[in-house]
Amino acid sequence: MRVVDDRSAAGAVASLAAGGVALLHPQEQVFAGMLTGWRNQQLARRLAFATVEQRERMVRAFAAHAQSYPWSWTAQLVDEWMTDLRAARGVRASTLRGYQIALRLFCSYATDSAYGWPAECEQRFGTHPVQVVHSWNSAVHVQEAESDPFPTGLTRTELQAFFDHADDQVAAIRSAGRKGWLPAFRDAALFKVAYGYGLRRNEVRMLDVADFGRNPHAAEFGDYGVCYVRHGKASKGLTAQAPQRPDGLALDRRGPRRVGRGSLARLRLPGPGALADRTSRPADAVPDQLPVRRLPRRPRPAGRPGLAGSP
C-alpha cells in the first residue's frame, strides 16, 4: 500500500521546496504558502470564493499592521490592532468580529500539525505560530442582532409610499400604451415579496413559482403561506445545497419562511386588472384593507415542529 503524504498538496509545506531548491525569501514564501494552503482548505469546505478572499485580505491587513509573520504574532499585537480599528477607523462591532474570526481561523490552520507548518517554522525560524485570538481578547457574540439603536429601516408610511409608487409606475406605463408595464408589475410584486417574506437580494433573485406552498399555521394565505429558500446564505462552510424535500425541491439550511416572519406580515399584491381601479381612487380615500397586516400568534401543537422563522 502506498502512503500518500498530505503535505504534498498545493500550498502545503512540501510544495515550498520542490526539487530541493532553497527558498530565496523564506519568510515571504512561507507566509504565502500558509495563505495558499489556508485558501485550499476553505475551498475544500465549499466556502464561497468571496468569503475566502475577504478573509485573506483581513489576515494580510493584520500582518501589515503587526509588521511581522505568523510565527511571531502575539495576543498583544492583536489587542493593539483591535484598538486601532476601533479608535482610528471606528469600525462596527460586526466588522470587528469579522476580523477576529478570520484571524482565529487562520491561526487554527497554521497551528494544526496535520499541515506541517509548526514543524516547518520551527526548523526554519526557531519558533512556530500560536493561536493569538482567544475568548478573553475577542468580542463576545451575545445577541443575534447587533444593529445600532437608531432606526435604520423605513417607517410604515415610507413603505406604503414606496409600494404605492411602484404600483403607480405600472398603471402609468399601461395607461400610456407603452411597452414595459409587465416588467414594472414584476418589480412591484418582487419588492413586496422580499419585504413580506424577509428575503435577501440573492434569495429573491433565485425564486421560482414552485418555491411557494401552503402553511398549516396560516391557511388564509392559500398557496403562498410559505416560501422555500433554495439559494440562501451558506452556513458553516456549506453552500445552499440541502436535503431533498419529498417533492424533490432542495431546501436551503434557512428552511421555509412563513409569511409574516417576525413582525412582517401580509402584503396586498394587486393583479393587472386592479390597476385601473387603483388609478381612479381619490388621493384622500381610505383604503379598505391595509397593505401590511400582522399575523395573529397561533398556539403551536405540542410535539409538532414549527416552520423555520416562525415567531
C-alpha positions in Angstrom: 0.0 0.0 0.0 1.4 3.4 -1.0 1.3 6.0 1.8 0.3 9.5 0.5 1.7 12.4 2.3 -1.0 15.0 2.9 1.6 17.8 2.8 2.2 17.2 -0.9 -0.9 19.2 -1.7 -0.6 22.6 -3.4 0.1 25.3 -0.8 1.3 22.9 1.8 4.8 22.6 3.3 6.2 20.1 0.7 5.4 22.5 -2.2 7.7 25.2 -0.8 11.0 23.4 -1.6 10.0 21.2 -4.6 13.1 19.6 -6.1 15.3 20.5 -3.1 15.6 24.2 -4.2 16.4 26.6 -1.4 14.0 29.4 -0.7 15.2 32.8 -1.9 13.0 34.7 0.5 11.9 32.2 3.1 9.8 34.4 5.3 7.7 35.8 2.5 7.4 32.4 0.8 6.4 30.5 3.9 3.8 33.1 4.7 2.5 33.0 1.1 2.4 29.2 1.3 0.4 29.4 4.5 -2.2 31.6 2.9 -2.4 29.3 -0.2 -2.9 26.2 1.9 -5.5 28.0 4.0 -7.3 29.0 0.9 -7.3 25.4 -0.4 -8.6 24.3 3.0 -11.5 26.7 2.9 -12.4 25.9 -0.7 -12.4 22.2 0.2 -15.1 23.1 2.7 -17.0 24.7 -0.2 -16.9 28.2 1.1 -17.6 30.9 -1.4 -14.7 32.5 -3.2 -15.7 35.9 -2.0 -15.6 34.8 1.6 -12.1 33.2 1.2 -10.7 36.3 -0.5 -12.1 38.6 2.1 -10.6 36.6 5.0 -7.3 36.5 3.3 -7.3 40.3 3.0 -8.1 40.6 6.7 -5.1 38.4 7.6 -2.8 40.3 5.3 -4.0 43.6 6.9 -3.1 42.3 10.4 0.3 41.2 9.1 0.9 44.6 7.7 -0.1 46.3 10.9 2.0 44.0 13.1 4.9 44.1 10.6 5.7 40.5 11.4 4.9 37.0 10.3 2.5 34.4 11.9 5.3 32.6 13.8 6.0 35.9 15.6 2.4 37.0 16.3 1.3 37.5 19.9 -2.0 38.3 21.6 -0.7 41.8 22.4 -0.4 42.6 18.7 -4.0 41.6 18.2 -5.1 43.9 21.1 -3.2 46.8 19.6 -4.8 46.1 16.2 -8.3 45.9 17.6 -7.7 49.2 19.4 -6.5 50.9 16.3 -9.6 49.6 14.3 -11.9 51.0 16.9 -10.2 54.3 17.7 -8.8 55.3 14.3 -11.2 53.7 11.9 -14.3 53.4 14.0 -15.4 50.0 12.7 -18.7 48.5 13.8 -18.9 45.6 16.2 -19.8 43.1 13.5 -16.9 44.2 11.4 -14.5 43.9 14.3 -15.7 40.4 15.0 -15.2 39.5 11.3 -11.5 40.5 11.6 -11.2 38.4 14.8 -12.9 35.4 13.2 -10.7 35.5 10.2 -7.5 35.7 12.3 -8.6 33.0 14.6 -9.4 30.6 11.7 -6.0 31.3 10.1 -4.1 30.7 13.3 -6.1 27.4 13.8 -4.9 26.3 10.4 -1.3 27.4 10.9 -1.0 25.7 14.2 -2.5 22.4 13.0 0.2 19.8 12.9 -1.7 18.0 10.1 -0.5 20.6 7.6 3.1 20.6 8.8 3.5 24.4 9.4 4.5 24.3 13.1 7.4 21.9 12.4 8.4 23.8 9.2 8.5 27.2 11.1 10.4 25.6 14.0 13.0 24.3 11.6 13.5 27.4 9.6 12.9 30.2 12.1 13.4 28.6 15.5 9.7 29.3 16.6 6.2 28.3 15.5 2.8 30.0 15.1 0.4 30.0 18.1 -3.2 31.0 18.5 -3.5 34.7 19.2 -7.2 35.2 19.3 -8.9 33.9 22.4 -12.1 34.3 24.3 -10.6 36.8 26.6 -9.3 39.2 23.8 -12.2 39.0 21.3 -15.7 40.3 21.1 -18.4 38.2 22.5 -21.5 37.5 20.4 -24.2 38.0 22.9 -27.2 38.6 20.6 -28.2 37.9 17.1 -29.0 41.5 16.1 -26.2 44.0 16.6 -27.6 46.9 14.8 -27.3 50.5 16.1 -30.1 51.7 18.4 -31.2 54.5 16.0 -33.8 53.4 13.3 -32.2 52.4 10.0 -35.2 50.9 8.2 -38.2 52.5 6.5 -41.2 53.5 8.5 -44.7 52.1 7.8 -45.6 55.4 6.0 -42.5 55.3 3.9 -43.0 51.7 3.0 -46.6 52.4 2.0 -45.4 55.3 -0.2 -42.7 53.1 -1.8 -45.1 50.3 -2.6 -47.7 52.8 -4.0 -45.1 54.4 -6.2 -44.2 51.0 -7.6 -47.8 50.3 -8.4 -48.3 53.7 -9.9 -45.5 53.1 -12.3 -47.3 50.1 -13.6 -50.5 52.0 -14.1 -48.8 54.9 -15.7 -46.9 52.7 -18.3 -50.0 50.7 -19.1 -52.3 53.7 -19.4 -49.8 55.3 -21.8 -50.0 52.3 -24.1 -46.2 51.8 -23.9 -44.3 48.5 -23.5 -42.8 47.6 -20.2 -45.8 47.5 -17.9 -45.3 43.8 -17.3 -41.7 44.1 -16.0 -42.8 47.0 -13.9 -45.5 44.9 -12.4 -43.0 42.1 -11.8 -40.7 44.5 -9.9 -43.6 45.8 -7.8 -44.5 42.3 -6.8 -40.8 41.5 -6.2 -40.5 44.3 -3.7 -43.5 43.2 -1.8 -42.4 39.5 -1.7 -38.9 40.5 -0.5 -40.4 42.5 2.3 -43.2 40.1 3.2 -41.0 37.1 3.5 -37.9 38.8 4.8 -35.7 37.6 1.9 -32.2 38.6 0.9 -31.3 40.0 -2.5 -30.0 36.8 -4.0 -32.8 34.8 -2.4 -35.3 36.9 -4.2 -33.4 36.7 -7.5 -33.4 32.9 -7.5 -37.1 32.4 -6.5 -39.3 30.3 -8.7 -43.1 29.8 -8.6 -42.6 26.3 -7.2 -40.9 27.7 -4.1 -44.3 28.8 -2.6 -46.6 26.4 -0.7 -49.3 26.2 1.9 -48.7 26.9 5.5 -50.9 25.0 8.0 -50.3 27.8 10.6 -51.6 30.5 8.1 -54.2 28.8 6.0 -55.7 32.2 5.0 -52.7 32.7 2.6 -53.6 29.7 0.5 -50.8 28.6 -1.8 -48.5 31.4 -0.7 -48.3 30.8 3.0 -44.7 29.6 3.0 -41.6 30.4 0.9 -38.9 27.7 0.5 -35.5 29.4 0.1 -33.3 27.2 -2.1 -30.4 29.6 -2.7 -29.8 31.2 0.7 -26.7 32.2 2.6 -24.2 29.5 3.2 -23.9 28.2 6.8 -20.9 26.7 8.5 -19.0 26.3 5.2 -21.8 24.8 3.3 -23.5 26.1 0.2 -27.2 26.3 -0.5 -27.4 22.6 -1.1 -29.6 20.9 1.5 -31.6 17.7 2.0 -34.3 17.0 -0.5 -38.0 17.5 0.3 -40.4 14.8 -0.6 -41.5 16.7 -3.7 -37.9 16.9 -4.9 -37.1 20.6 -4.1 -33.7 21.2 -2.5 -34.1 23.4 0.5 -31.5 25.8 2.0 -30.5 25.4 5.6 -32.5 28.5 6.4 -35.5 26.4 5.6 -39.1 27.6 4.8 -40.1 31.1 5.6 -43.5 31.9 6.9 -45.4 34.9 5.7 -45.2 37.4 8.5 -41.8 36.3 9.7 -41.3 38.3 12.9 -43.3 41.5 12.7 -43.6 41.3 8.9 -46.9 40.2 7.5 -49.3 40.0 4.6 -48.8 42.3 1.6 -51.5 43.0 -0.9 -50.4 42.0 -4.4 -52.9 43.6 -6.8 -53.4 41.9 -10.2 -53.2 43.7 -13.5 -57.0 44.1 -13.6 -57.0 46.1 -10.4 -54.6 48.7 -11.7 -57.4 50.7 -13.4 -59.4 50.8 -10.2 -56.3 52.0 -8.3 -55.6 54.9 -10.6 -59.2 56.1 -10.3 -59.1 56.1 -6.5 -59.1 59.5 -4.8 -55.9 60.5 -3.2 -57.6 61.1 0.2 -59.6 57.9 0.1 -59.1 55.5 3.0 -58.1 52.0 1.7 -60.4 49.2 2.7 -57.5 47.0 3.5 -54.1 47.8 4.9 -51.3 46.6 2.7 -49.4 45.3 5.8 -51.0 43.2 8.5 -49.7 41.3 11.4 -50.3 37.6 11.7 -52.0 36.5 14.9 -49.9 34.3 17.0 -51.4 30.8 16.9 -50.6 28.2 19.6 -48.3 25.5 18.3 -49.5 21.9 18.9 -47.3 20.1 21.4 -44.7 17.9 19.9 -45.1 19.4 16.4 -42.1 21.2 15.0 -42.9 24.7 13.6 -41.6 26.2 10.3 -38.2 27.9 10.4 -38.5 31.6 11.0 -41.9 31.3 12.9 -42.2 33.7 15.8 
